[in-house]
Amino acid sequence: MTDLTGRFGLIVGVANKRSLAWAIAQAAGRAGARLAITYQGERLEENVRELSASLDAPLILPCDVTDDAQVADVFAAIGREFGGLDFVLHGAAFAPRAELDHPFVDTTRDGFRTALDISAYSLIALARGAAPLMAARGGGSIVTLTYLGSTRVVPNYNVMGVAKAALEASVRYLASDLGPRNIRVNAISAGPITTLAAKGISGFTGFLQAYRERAPLKRNIDASEVADTAVFLLGPAGRGITGEVLIVDAGYHVMGV
Ligand code: NAP
């Protein structure tokens, strides 16, 4: 198992116990990391505080990723409390519900802007804020979460697919920019897992069934498999990997028919 003892991490994207970001927070905590965990809006604060009670002295901070001041406050608090940062897990994504119900051709300018801002631009904002704190520690690792809808058409995934394409391109550009400071940037492309965000996609249970039927492993993946891969990329075992999209989907993507 990866040892993250003595390392400091930031986890963005915990809504509830099903969140992939929460599975990753738990795995990173078990590996010994001390964590800052953010919540989006007061409505989620209590939930995130309750979940995080099982972790070792976590720093719980508000962060709406569309708000530059809140993003800046997160890194200021981490600087004060931890004095540096070793890793960031970015698990924030959102598209207005209507954009996932209508045909893609009817995507609105506002819906496009919102989806790309929250789901893709936010990685750039977080990487920029994290970089000086990571450089102070001699380097760091940033991991985001993406989906196959970035490169293939998945029914109803619509503008989220475009946002994930932008997110994956951002991973490569950030990896190039930040590599000289020994900061790595990677994505995990996860197979479908039932979470709050996933439930917003019409036909999601059909995705689960298709993966079970067609993936080489003949099953769905679970959040712990994404979490173990994230801990690998966030920690020293992933030190030679950057700019990569690592696929954790029971092999579904290799199948032609
Ligand atoms: P989730 O639990 O709903 O997590 C999504 C998170 O994004 C929530 O915590 C959500 O908070 C947060 N978020 C939305 N708008 C935000 C904002 N403005 N500022 C800060 N946070 C914001 O669902 P999840 O499935 O674990 O999603 C995590 C990541 O995994 C996403 O990038 C998703 O696309 C990706 N992913 C998921 C799957 C899957 O099948 N579940 C597969 C591949 C990739 P609110 O609840 O308050 O909006």
Boltz pocket constraint, residues with backbone or C-beta under 6 A from the ligand:
constraints:
  - pocket:
      binder: B
      contacts: [[A, 12], [A, 13], [A, 14], [A, 15], [A, 16], [A, 18], [A, 19], [A, 20], [A, 21], [A, 39], [A, 40], [A, 41], [A, 44], [A, 63], [A, 64], [A, 65], [A, 66], [A, 90], [A, 91], [A, 92], [A, 93], [A, 94], [A, 118], [A, 145], [A, 146], [A, 147], [A, 188], [A, 189], [A, 190], [A, 191], [A, 192], [A, 193], [A, 194], [A, 195], [A, 196], [A, 197], [A, 198]]
      max_distance: 6.0
